[in-house]
Amino acid sequence: MTIGGILFWLIAIPATLLILGLLVVVHEFGHFITARLVGIRVLEFGIGFPPRAKVIGHDHETEYTINYLPIGGFVRLEGEETDSDDPRAFGNSSLAKQLVVLVAGVAMNVITAFLLFFVVAWAFNPVVQPKVVTVVSGSPAEAAGIQPGDAFTSIDGRTYSLIDLGGDPWSGFMDYLASKAGQPVTLGLTDAAGHERTVSVTLRVPDKAHDYALGVQFGFGIAYTRGSLGPALSTAATSTGKAMTLVLGALGDLGRHIVTSPTTGPPGVSGPVGIAAVVGHTLFDWGPILLLLLAAVISANLALLNILPIPPFDGGKMVIMVVKRAFRIQDVTSLESAIYLAGFVLLLAFMAWISYFDILGLG
């Protein structure tokens, strides 16, 4: 591995741990604050996982701790994993209180995703702005006065935002340009000095002599502009929903892949190693603004994953709580503990399986 590769991972891994850790702490804070509000006793709120490094504070019932493993955090509730005679124990609380506490973590990740999307859309509003590298002699672009160094700010009034998770904004721009071959288009441009202008140009229909419609070579570019409050709120809500929908579709594809081709890597799905690679490339290539956008997507992913009805996720715990109340089971049974343990083992096995293909993909 080169020095550059070592530097990449020395930055990518801590950045990934920081993002995932903060998102997990936010998730656990949802459990914590809701449990306190509904009267369930919280024994510990931990940042990181044991072994414990330090107790940083405590109140009348809860210890606040820092732990050595920097992989998120946890909330330890009275009577969640063992039987308890405490009337404020999780297992002795009403089903409604239990479900509210469990779903609160998911809700916090959804809220976090929305807020991150909103901040990026409102404060930065990143949009694709293809840059002109070269202009073909005798092309429609040359006739319209387009110069190397110009950047396309719009086409027929359209802009292509990186926050729109419905597709690839770069491909969206190029596909629209190609679809207008032989027709007039209005192009918004800004030159290297930042001066804006609008030009109208009639595109060619590509043929053997001219295999282009406009006649420029593009380079990738991104511009940041201040968004408006109303559209930013709308974009944040839409993008949060799209992120969760895309994850749901990816989970379906993953399930089919595991059944039909378990010896090959699943397309479009990454484990911790793959996520670290994406975080590193985003940070190195595009900077912290798009890293916020990636964190929003990851937060939405965590929300959807945690609501799945599979132990040890919150959704699986909710199913178990409902089943226990249906059969009037109050105690923490050995079967319940075994289900959680089996789910955790399967989760670790899945992470190892997908990480194996992540590592292979790095080569």
C-alpha positions in Angstrom: 0.0 0.0 0.0 1.3 3.5 -0.9 1.8 6.4 1.5 -1.3 8.0 -0.1 -3.3 4.8 0.5 -2.2 4.7 4.2 -3.1 8.4 4.7 -6.5 7.7 3.0 -7.4 5.0 5.5 -5.9 6.9 8.5 -8.5 9.6 7.8 -11.3 7.5 6.3 -11.6 5.1 9.3 -11.8 7.7 12.1 -14.2 9.8 10.0 -16.4 6.8 9.5 -16.3 5.9 13.2 -17.2 9.5 14.1 -20.2 9.6 11.7 -21.5 6.2 12.7 -20.8 6.8 16.4 -22.6 10.1 16.4 -25.6 8.7 14.6 -25.8 5.7 17.0 -25.5 8.0 20.0 -28.4 10.1 18.6 -30.4 6.9 18.1 -29.7 5.8 21.7 -30.5 9.3 23.0 -34.0 8.8 21.5 -34.4 5.7 23.7 -32.9 7.5 26.7 -35.0 10.6 26.7 -38.2 8.8 25.9 -37.7 6.2 28.6 -37.1 9.1 31.1 -40.2 10.9 29.9 -42.5 7.8 30.2 -41.1 6.9 33.7 -38.9 3.9 32.8 -35.7 3.7 34.9 -32.5 4.2 32.9 -29.5 2.7 34.6 -26.8 3.9 32.2 -26.3 6.0 29.1 -22.9 5.0 27.6 -20.9 6.6 24.8 -18.9 3.8 23.1 -19.1 0.2 24.2 -17.5 -1.5 27.2 -15.0 -1.9 28.7 -15.8 1.3 30.6 -13.2 4.0 30.6 -14.8 6.6 32.9 -18.0 7.7 34.6 -18.4 11.3 33.5 -21.5 12.0 35.6 -24.7 10.7 37.2 -28.0 11.9 38.5 -30.5 10.3 40.8 -30.8 7.1 38.7 -28.6 7.2 35.6 -24.8 6.8 35.2 -23.2 8.6 32.2 -20.1 6.8 30.9 -17.4 6.9 28.3 -16.3 3.4 27.1 -13.2 2.3 25.2 -14.8 0.9 22.0 -15.7 3.9 19.8 -18.6 2.3 18.0 -21.6 4.3 19.0 -23.3 4.0 22.4 -26.0 2.2 24.4 -28.8 2.7 26.9 -29.2 0.2 29.7 -32.8 0.0 31.0 -33.9 -1.5 34.3 -35.5 -4.9 33.5 -34.8 -4.9 29.8 -32.6 -8.0 29.8 -33.3 -9.5 33.2 -36.3 -9.9 35.5 -36.9 -7.0 37.9 -39.4 -6.3 40.7 -39.0 -2.5 40.1 -42.4 -1.1 39.0 -40.5 1.3 36.7 -38.6 -1.5 35.0 -38.9 -1.8 31.2 -40.4 -5.3 31.4 -43.1 -4.1 33.9 -44.2 -1.1 31.9 -47.2 -1.0 29.6 -46.9 -2.2 26.1 -47.5 1.3 24.8 -44.5 2.7 26.8 -42.3 -0.1 25.6 -43.1 0.5 22.0 -42.7 4.2 22.3 -39.2 3.8 23.8 -38.2 1.3 21.1 -39.5 3.4 18.2 -37.9 6.6 19.5 -34.4 5.6 18.4 -35.7 5.1 14.8 -37.5 8.4 15.0 -34.4 10.2 16.1 -32.5 8.9 13.1 -35.3 10.0 10.7 -35.3 13.4 12.3 -31.5 13.6 12.0 -31.6 12.6 8.3 -34.2 15.3 7.7 -32.2 18.0 9.5 -29.0 17.1 7.7 -30.7 17.2 4.3 -32.3 20.5 5.3 -29.0 22.1 6.3 -27.3 21.0 3.1 -30.3 22.1 0.9 -30.8 25.4 2.7 -27.2 26.5 3.4 -25.3 25.0 0.5 -27.7 23.6 -2.1 -25.0 21.7 -4.1 -25.9 21.4 -7.8 -24.1 19.9 -10.8 -22.5 22.5 -13.0 -20.6 20.8 -15.8 -17.5 22.7 -16.8 -16.4 23.2 -20.4 -13.0 21.7 -21.0 -12.8 22.1 -24.8 -15.1 23.4 -27.6 -15.3 21.7 -31.0 -14.5 23.9 -33.9 -17.6 24.6 -36.0 -20.0 23.3 -33.4 -23.2 24.8 -32.1 -21.3 25.6 -28.9 -18.7 27.6 -30.8 -21.4 29.5 -32.7 -23.1 30.4 -29.4 -19.9 31.8 -27.9 -19.3 29.1 -25.3 -15.7 29.1 -24.1 -13.5 26.7 -22.2 -13.8 27.5 -18.5 -17.5 28.2 -18.8 -19.8 26.2 -16.4 -23.4 25.2 -17.2 -25.7 26.5 -14.4 -28.9 25.4 -16.0 -30.5 23.9 -19.2 -33.9 25.2 -20.2 -34.2 26.5 -16.6 -33.5 23.1 -15.0 -30.8 22.6 -12.4 -29.6 19.2 -11.2 -29.3 19.0 -7.4 -27.0 16.4 -5.7 -29.7 16.2 -3.0 -32.2 14.7 -5.4 -31.7 11.0 -4.6 -34.1 9.8 -7.3 -31.2 9.4 -9.8 -27.7 10.5 -10.9 -27.9 14.3 -11.4 -24.9 14.2 -13.8 -26.6 11.6 -16.0 -29.8 13.6 -15.7 -28.1 16.6 -17.2 -26.4 14.7 -20.0 -29.6 12.6 -20.8 -31.7 15.8 -21.1 -29.1 17.4 -23.4 -29.1 14.3 -25.6 -32.9 14.2 -25.7 -33.0 17.7 -27.2 -30.8 16.9 -30.2 -32.0 19.0 -33.2 -33.9 21.4 -31.0 -33.2 24.8 -29.5 -32.2 24.9 -25.8 -31.5 27.8 -23.4 -28.3 27.4 -21.5 -27.4 29.2 -18.3 -23.6 29.8 -18.1 -21.1 31.4 -15.8 -17.6 32.1 -17.0 -14.3 31.7 -15.1 -14.6 35.2 -13.6 -18.1 34.4 -12.3 -20.1 36.4 -14.8 -23.5 34.9 -15.6 -25.2 34.9 -19.0 -27.8 33.0 -20.9 -27.4 31.7 -24.5 -29.8 30.0 -26.9 -28.5 27.4 -29.2 -30.0 24.9 -31.6 -28.3 21.5 -31.1 -27.2 19.2 -33.9 -28.5 15.8 -34.5 -25.4 13.6 -34.1 -24.4 11.8 -37.3 -21.2 10.1 -38.8 -19.6 13.5 -39.5 -20.6 15.1 -36.1 -21.0 12.7 -33.2 -22.1 15.4 -30.8 -25.2 17.6 -30.2 -23.6 20.6 -28.6 -19.9 20.1 -29.3 -18.1 20.5 -26.0 -16.0 18.2 -23.7 -17.4 18.3 -20.2 -15.6 18.2 -16.9 -17.4 17.4 -13.7 -18.2 20.4 -11.5 -20.3 21.3 -8.4 -21.5 24.7 -7.3 -22.9 25.7 -3.9 -25.6 28.3 -3.6 -27.9 29.5 -0.8 -31.2 27.7 -0.9 -34.6 29.0 0.1 -36.3 28.0 3.3 -39.5 26.5 1.9 -37.9 24.5 -1.0 -35.2 23.3 1.4 -37.8 21.9 3.9 -39.6 20.2 1.0 -36.4 18.8 -0.4 -35.4 17.5 3.0 -38.7 15.7 3.5 -38.6 14.2 0.0 -34.9 13.2 0.2 -35.4 11.5 3.6 -38.3 9.5 2.1 -36.3 8.6 -1.0 -33.3 7.5 1.0 -35.4 5.1 3.0 -37.2 3.8 -0.1 -33.9 3.2 -1.9 -32.6 1.3 1.1 -35.8 -0.8 1.2 -35.4 -1.7 -2.5 -31.7 -2.5 -1.9 -32.7 -4.9 1.0 -35.0 -6.7 -1.3 -32.3 -7.1 -3.9 -29.9 -8.2 -1.2 -32.2 -10.9 0.0 -32.6 -12.3 -3.6 -28.9 -12.1 -4.1 -28.2 -14.1 -0.9 -30.6 -16.8 -2.0 -29.4 -17.0 -5.6 -25.7 -16.1 -5.5 -24.2 -16.1 -2.0 -20.7 -16.7 -3.2 -20.5 -13.3 -5.0 -20.6 -9.8 -3.7 -24.0 -8.1 -3.5 -24.1 -5.1 -5.9 -24.9 -1.7 -4.4 -24.6 -2.9 -0.7 -21.6 -2.1 1.6 -20.5 -3.1 5.0 -18.3 -1.2 7.4 -15.2 -1.4 5.1 -17.2 -0.2 2.0 -18.8 2.6 4.0 -15.3 3.7 5.2 -14.1 3.8 1.6 -17.1 5.9 0.5 -16.6 8.3 3.4 -13.0 8.6 2.6 -13.6 9.3 -1.1 -16.4 11.8 -0.3 -14.2 13.7 2.1 -11.1 13.7 -0.1 -12.8 14.4 -3.4 -15.7 16.6 -2.5 -15.2 17.9 1.1 -17.2 18.1 4.2 -20.4 19.5 2.7 -21.1 16.3 0.7 -20.0 14.3 3.7 -23.0 15.9 5.6 -25.2 14.6 2.7 -23.7 11.2 3.0 -24.3 11.2 6.8 -28.0 12.1 6.1 -28.3 9.0 3.8 -26.6 6.8 6.4 -28.9 8.1 9.2 -31.9 7.2 7.0 -30.4 3.8 6.4 -30.0 3.2 10.2 -33.6 4.2 10.8 -35.0 1.7 8.2 -32.7 -1.1 9.3 -33.6 -0.7 13.0 -37.3 -0.9 12.3 -37.0 -4.2 10.6 -38.8 -7.0 12.5 -35.6 -8.9 13.1 -33.9 -9.3 16.5 -31.7 -7.7 17.7 -33.0 -4.6 15.8 -35.6 -2.4 17.5 -38.3 -3.7 15.2 -37.6 -7.3 16.3 -37.8 -6.2 19.9 -41.1 -4.6 19.3 -42.4 -7.9 17.8 -41.3 -9.8 20.8 -42.9 -7.3 23.2 -46.2 -7.6 21.3 -46.0 -11.4 21.4 -45.2 -11.5 25.1 -48.2 -9.3 25.9 -50.4 -11.4 23.7 -49.5 -14.5 25.7 -49.3 -12.6 29.0 -45.6 -13.2 29.5 -43.9 -10.8 31.9 -40.5 -12.3 32.6 -37.5 -12.3 30.4 -37.6 -15.9 29.2 -34.7 -18.1 28.1 -36.3 -18.3 24.6 -36.3 -14.5 24.4 -32.6 -14.4 25.3 -31.8 -17.1 22.8 -33.6 -15.3 20.0 -31.6 -12.1 20.7 -28.4 -14.0 20.8 -29.1 -15.9 17.6 -30.0 -12.6 15.9 -26.8 -11.0 17.1 -24.7 -13.9 15.8 -26.4 -13.8 12.4 -25.9 -10.1 12.2 -22.1 -10.5 12.9 -22.0 -13.3 10.3 -23.7 -11.1 7.8 -21.3 -8.2 8.5 -18.3 -10.6 8.1 -19.7 -11.9 4.8 -20.3 -8.4 3.3 -17.0 -7.1 4.6 -15.2 -9.9 2.8 -16.5 -8.7 -0.5 -15.9 -5.1 0.5 -12.2 -5.9 1.0 -12.0 -7.9 -2.3 -13.5 -4.8 -4.0 -10.7 -2.6 -2.7 -8.2 -4.5 -4.9 
